[in-house]
Amino acid sequence: MLRYLAKKLITLILLLFLVSITVFSVLFVLPGDPAQIILGINATPEVLANLRAELGLDKSFIAQYTDWIGNLLLGRSQQSIHYKMPVFELILGSLAVTGPMALIAMLFALVISLPLGIYAARHQNRPGDVTVMFGTQLGLAIPEFWFGILLTLLFSVQLGWFSAGGFPGWNSDFWGSLKALLLPAFALGVIRASILTRLTRSSMLEVLREDYVRTARAKGLRERTVVYVHALRNALVPILTIMGLQLGQLLAGAIIIENVYFLPGLGRLVFNAIGQRDLPVVRDIVLFMAAAVVVVNFMVDLTYAALDPRIRLE
Amino acid sequence: MKKLVLLLIAMALIVPASWASAATPQKGGSLIIAVGDEPPGLDPTASASAAIDRVVYANIMEGLVKVDRNGQFVPGLATKWDVSPDGKVYTFNLRQGVNFHNGEPFNAQVAKWNLERASAEGTKNAHPEFFRVIAKIETPDGNRLKLTLKDVDALFIARMAEGDAVMLPMKGYENMAAEPIGTGPFKFAKWTRGDSVEMVSNAKYWNSQLPYLDKVTFRFIKDPSAQVAALKAGDIDIIGWLFAAELAADIAKDKRFKVLAGASTSELIMSTNNKVKPFDNKLVRQAMAYAIDRQTVIDLIMAGYGTVIGSHWPPVTPYYKDMTARFPYDLKKARELMAQAGYPNGFEATIKLPAIYAYAQRAGEVIADMLGQIGIKLKIEVVEWGVWLDRVFKQKDFQLSMIGHSEAWDIGIYSNPNYYFQYDSQEFRDAYAKALKAPNEAEKTKWFGRCQEIVAEDAVNGFLFLTPALSAMKMELMDWWENYPTIAMDATQVWWQK
């Protein structure tokens, strides 16, 4: 187990190193001068040069890179060009929105997909199964942002049950904040549920054909026990893998939904930062996202072992 | 047409004033304003970004001179100013007993320090040239500021009314971009990054009657349909700048809301690279000017809101000269000019459109179709904003583009041959120099008018229309600015009817 951890840690560090070089180089050659974006199109060259010097943009590639990584290793955050505050605080602040939203979305996805997938598997090729499969096709085909807008029109504009967007902040209004995340999380969750439902169905179908399931049935266990205890546990391994990937994706990829609901989350932060060429913010977030994906997958690996004792982490 | 425009302007000037007198403002209440862009910092003296001025200018920070609803220059922190007969010495009488939000007093010393700071070596003010015309700053007493200019500058007062010239406190100025401190009717309260900026009423404001509101929140919502949904759901009170003009009619139909469609200072132009073939040929540019049906452009991309322009000057700004009749929509003339220029069968060209402005993109598509009528086949290329700034603006690697120029007094960009559209005309430079040195109003009108004329005649860029200042708000919200003659969303005199 210890060796496994060490191995994972080394992979993580190597990966972050590679990501850091890549993201830094890409941003370095990307056209678009942060100073010009801040000062606007009528700024004089003299002022542009002054601001570039202040932001350290006139330094060499190596100097800028070591500045960034050096500070990062020392745990010191760079300042956001756009927001004039430490990038770490920005990331933490936006994670307080995106993190819970991603978790709630996954919860929605799980609650929808597991029962539906199992139901479909047990009624394979019968009308119930066909209906569920049709529903998942629809779920996959609907674009997130459009579904988000539909939800807003119905629940916010027509019914007035939810606000159309925005985020009051956990400290000032806990329930309001939770409520603000429900619609976007639902929009995100439904799409993911479609994938998970299909996966649950096929995974269950496969497991239900196994010999041990027949044995379990033969020894007279109740069908419920067979399905929910014996079969489901084994069917969960591929489902968890995909869920882990989805969670990682949600942390990084909720850009569109966060824009539709104007939530101050990580996706919108990085989206705006790229547009504004707020390079310190973009760099740190990309690194963070890469790390998040690795860590989530690592946790998924751990749960494999818990689910299936035959799997050993080495 | 000219009469119609004049009439419209006159109406725009009269209507809000009569509304203002229709009812007595009531105090209290809070206001949530939706705007699209989050400002890059909150210090107007550190960036020319319009997003900063929209939030901060006139609300939190003020300069010596202000712009009123009609685009006129009125007293701000200066109660009045005198200009010497030779136009070189300005004496400002400063308002007494004014304090910054942090308690520091405002006086002539502070004003002097601000003006010096803006033009100093190593300045980060986006427009140090506004201030470098000042040769000498004297403070005869604590409340008077005497400025001696190097030369006559007809735009000096206009410059002093820009966001770049707001007054900052001498001590607490370092952290302005994160926590702005000014003398305005509202005090900065909180900036929730990615979400909103909050400000509360300044109880010690120099005009004790103002402001009427207790609290103002600017909320950043970029997506046009999300803005409208938020208004209808009651999460915001007003959309300060409605991007989706096509939704305006739908909002106005709703009894709970009203839509104001005034004039802004932002001219949408089809920027043209005057140094690359075939656009270096004046006849080609004039042919394009004839081939563009401006009213149809407005109808198609702005749902009919917007004012046709014929040159680079907002009709709401003083010294405006109407040049819209110079190139009426006339395909026959356009084709003749194309033939004269040596392109009877037209040519192919590329138009680069900035992705962040939806209206610029749509206008590009409409224009491409119109120019197709005279044989100019346009290839449309949509580029991201940073790339636009680099390729189009800095490296001038483009033939045609489309962009809104939002600063009001910026016709001077045509005197710089290195500016991205690379217009090089001695005639214009001479006229502009004369305008800047004009000693009186009649001369200013004459020479600024001449500048507009030359630029129109040379068809330097495709002058399309003045972007409408479209705002949509709850019915009970009173005295919001109908026109935006300066880049600001001034909530000082806005109030709720109860």
Boltz contact constraints between the chains, C-beta under 6 A:
constraints:
  - contact:
      token1: [A, 31]
      token2: [B, 387]
      max_distance: 6.0
  - contact:
      token1: [A, 31]
      token2: [B, 390]
      max_distance: 6.0
  - contact:
      token1: [A, 32]
      token2: [B, 386]
      max_distance: 6.0
  - contact:
      token1: [A, 32]
      token2: [B, 387]
      max_distance: 6.0
  - contact:
      token1: [A, 32]
      token2: [B, 389]
      max_distance: 6.0
  - contact:
      token1: [A, 32]
      token2: [B, 390]
      max_distance: 6.0
  - contact:
      token1: [A, 36]
      token2: [B, 389]
      max_distance: 6.0
  - contact:
      token1: [A, 38]
      token2: [B, 40]
      max_distance: 6.0
  - contact:
      token1: [A, 38]
      token2: [B, 47]
      max_distance: 6.0
  - contact:
      token1: [A, 39]
      token2: [B, 47]
      max_distance: 6.0
  - contact:
      token1: [A, 39]
      token2: [B, 48]
      max_distance: 6.0
  - contact:
      token1: [A, 39]
      token2: [B, 126]
      max_distance: 6.0
  - contact:
      token1: [A, 40]
      token2: [B, 48]
      max_distance: 6.0
  - contact:
      token1: [A, 40]
      token2: [B, 49]
      max_distance: 6.0
  - contact:
      token1: [A, 41]
      token2: [B, 393]
      max_distance: 6.0
  - contact:
      token1: [A, 42]
      token2: [B, 48]
      max_distance: 6.0
  - contact:
      token1: [A, 43]
      token2: [B, 126]
      max_distance: 6.0
  - contact:
      token1: [A, 47]
      token2: [B, 126]
      max_distance: 6.0
  - contact:
      token1: [A, 50]
      token2: [B, 122]
      max_distance: 6.0
  - contact:
      token1: [A, 50]
      token2: [B, 124]
      max_distance: 6.0
  - contact:
      token1: [A, 51]
      token2: [B, 124]
      max_distance: 6.0
  - contact:
      token1: [A, 82]
      token2: [B, 40]
      max_distance: 6.0
  - contact:
      token1: [A, 83]
      token2: [B, 193]
      max_distance: 6.0
  - contact:
      token1: [A, 84]
      token2: [B, 41]
      max_distance: 6.0
  - contact:
      token1: [A, 84]
      token2: [B, 177]
      max_distance: 6.0
  - contact:
      token1: [A, 84]
      token2: [B, 178]
      max_distance: 6.0
  - contact:
      token1: [A, 90]
      token2: [B, 193]
      max_distance: 6.0
  - contact:
      token1: [A, 152]
      token2: [B, 229]
      max_distance: 6.0
  - contact:
      token1: [A, 156]
      token2: [B, 233]
      max_distance: 6.0
  - contact:
      token1: [A, 157]
      token2: [B, 229]
      max_distance: 6.0
  - contact:
      token1: [A, 157]
      token2: [B, 232]
      max_distance: 6.0
  - contact:
      token1: [A, 157]
      token2: [B, 233]
      max_distance: 6.0
  - contact:
      token1: [A, 163]
      token2: [B, 235]
      max_distance: 6.0
  - contact:
      token1: [A, 164]
      token2: [B, 229]
      max_distance: 6.0
  - contact:
      token1: [A, 164]
      token2: [B, 230]
      max_distance: 6.0
  - contact:
      token1: [A, 164]
      token2: [B, 233]
      max_distance: 6.0
  - contact:
      token1: [A, 164]
      token2: [B, 235]
      max_distance: 6.0
  - contact:
      token1: [A, 165]
      token2: [B, 226]
      max_distance: 6.0
  - contact:
      token1: [A, 165]
      token2: [B, 230]
      max_distance: 6.0
  - contact:
      token1: [A, 166]
      token2: [B, 235]
      max_distance: 6.0
  - contact:
      token1: [A, 259]
      token2: [B, 223]
      max_distance: 6.0
  - contact:
      token1: [A, 260]
      token2: [B, 223]
      max_distance: 6.0
  - contact:
      token1: [A, 260]
      token2: [B, 226]
      max_distance: 6.0
  - contact:
      token1: [A, 262]
      token2: [B, 221]
      max_distance: 6.0
  - contact:
      token1: [A, 262]
      token2: [B, 226]
      max_distance: 6.0
  - contact:
      token1: [A, 264]
      token2: [B, 194]
      max_distance: 6.0
  - contact:
      token1: [A, 264]
      token2: [B, 195]
      max_distance: 6.0
  - contact:
      token1: [A, 268]
      token2: [B, 194]
      max_distance: 6.0
  - contact:
      token1: [A, 269]
      token2: [B, 194]
      max_distance: 6.0
  - contact:
      token1: [A, 277]
      token2: [B, 386]
      max_distance: 6.0
